[in-house]
Amino acid sequence: MESRIPLPTDNIYKFYALFGLLLAVFGSGGLIYVNQSTNNLIYDTTVEYQTLKHKPETVRSLAEEARYHVLDSKLKIATQNKKFYLICIGVIIFVGVFMIGYGFRVWHTVIQPMQDEITRLNIKKLKQEVGEEENT
């Protein structure tokens, strides 16, 4: 399989920055997905849960009582899971943003000036070699 997107493997700091960007983008998508799916679950079960909650316990059948407890547990677990997932995804996004900042900063302030200097010196050397060849 041929890669159509060239990955910058010449520099670890470019990799850090781009991998951090990947983490941040997918983490943001994860935030949206977790929020939306949990909200859908809560919206789907809340009507039935509230209906059973406001029905007196003495009137509820055994099946309705069991359904009430299952829905109650489902809502509590969904809320707890949402908080846990959002914290985990927040950590992933934080790591991604840190990697973006660190990678681009080191790449721009340390690596790129050295590469620019090497390129400048190579051009100067090539000009000298061309000048020597013309003189001979």
Secondary structure, 3 states (H helix, E strand, C coil): CCCCCCCCCCCHHHHHHHHHHHHHHHHHHHHHHHHHHHHHHHHHHHHHHHHHHCCCCCCCCHHHHHHHHHHHHHHHHHHHHHHHHHHHHHHHHHHHHHHHHHHHHHHHHHHHHHHHHHHHHHHHHHHHHHHHHHHC
